[in-house]
Amino acid sequence: MSGDLTQTSIADALTGRFGSPLRFHESIGSTNSDALAWAVEGAPEGALVVAEHQTNGRGRWGRSWVSEPGHLLQFSLVLRPKFSLDKMGLLTTAVGLATAEGVEDSAGIKTGIKWPNDVMVVERKLSGVLVETRMLDESVDAAIVGVGINVGWTESDVPANISERATSIAIWAEEPVPRPALLAAVLLRLETYYDELAAGRVEPILDGAADRSVVLGREVVARFIDGSFLIGRALSLTTTGALEIEVEGESRTLNVGEIEQLR
């Protein structure tokens, strides 16, 4: 799989409007940082940064992202959303859904989604999503969509420190999946859901995310960045992408946080 990502192979695989202009790096600090700087310089919607290796990749809440050349698909997309701020949470939901469906389209693997946007296979994490926004005059000037997908690891390849909670396409797919084809599949799905969101049609995103949810209907532990947590039963997704949970008989709406444990 190492070597299947090049500027040419990526450009040849892409068929939608996302992915042009394109930057490919053998190694970079962070695709999100590069895409954000590019957006500040005026990069148009659809501009794409792909890297074989990140030396300073990051996930939610400032966590580092394990990056090994040849084993992952790592990219960041520049968007220029025109919809209202209250829909930005649903953009994160849409990215998670598009990633889950793109993996299934290209690899034939059944995927789930752990709120808010982790893509799962049999309750182990396959992909992470980080959406960062740049505000200008109280509106969103750019949204940087960062996605990392574990592609090439076998069971013995998965780093020991994440082996109990992470998985890879190669572990489940019957055939190797070229990373350019996987990238194209994810971007096509995202293009569709992004257009739905821009048109105000949120039902396809909510329905798709709910159908793939590994959280809804289960007892969960929701943890927040300050270390606090709630224990409750996950009930539903709201029209803003928030999660409703029942805690001691009362409904609570979580706009931020992450599910740490499923019961």
Residue, then its C-alpha position, 0 to 999 in steps of 0.5 A: m500500500s505504501g506508495d499508492l498516494t501521489q499527487t497524480s494518483i489522487a487527482d486521477a481518482l477524484t470525480g467530484r468537485f471537492g479536491s481541486p486545487l490539491r496539495f499532496h505532501e510526503s510529510i507535513g506537520s498537520t494537514n489541518s494547519d496547512a489547510l487553514a493557512w491556505a484558507v487564510e490565503g484565499a484557497p477556494e472551497g474544495a481545496l484539499v490537503v493530503a499527507e502520507h505522514q503527519t509529524n504533528g497531527r491532532g484529533r479532538w481536544g488537542r490529542s495527537w494522532v498516530s501517523e505511520p507512513g503507508h498505513l493511513l489516509q489523512f486529509s483536510l478539506v477547505l469548505r466555505p459554508k454559507f449556512s447558519l452557525d446553528k448548522m455547524g454541528l451537523l457539518t461534523t455529523a455529516v463528515g462522520l456519516a460520509t466517512a462511514e459510508g465512503v469506507e463501506d462503499s470502497a471496502g465493503i465493511k459495515t461501519g458504525i458511528k459513535w457520537p459525535n463523529d468517530v467511525m467504528v467497526v465492531e466497537r473499535k475506532l477506524s477513523g477520527v474527524l476534526v472540524e475546525t472553523r475560522m470566524l470572520d465578522e461573526s460568521v464562518d469564513a472557512a471550515i477545515v474538515g480533517v479526517g484520518i482513516n486507519v487503512g493498512w494496519t494488520e492486527s499485529d501492526v496496530p500500535a500497542n498503545i491503541s490496539e485495544r480500541a483501534t482497528s483498520i480497513a485491512i483487518w476487515a476488508e477481503e481485498p486491499v483498498p487503494r487509498p485514492a479510491l477510498l478518498a474519492a468515495v468519502l469526498l463524493r458522499l460528503e459532497t452530497y450531504y454538504d449540499e443537503l445541509a446547504a439546502g436546509r435538508v437535515e433529515p438525510i443526515l440525521d436519519g443516516a447518522a441515527d441508523r449507523s449510531v452505536v450509541l443510541g438506545r444504550e447506556v453511556v458515559a459522556r465525558f467533557i474536556d474539563g474531566s466531568f462526566l454524565i452517565g445516562r441512556a442515549l435517546s436521539l440526535t437533535t437537529t443541530g447534531a447534539l445528543e440527547i441523553e436521559v440522566e436520572g429520568e431527565s433529558r439532557t442535551l449534549n452539544v459537546g463532549e464524547i462518549e467514553q464508554l458504552r454499556 
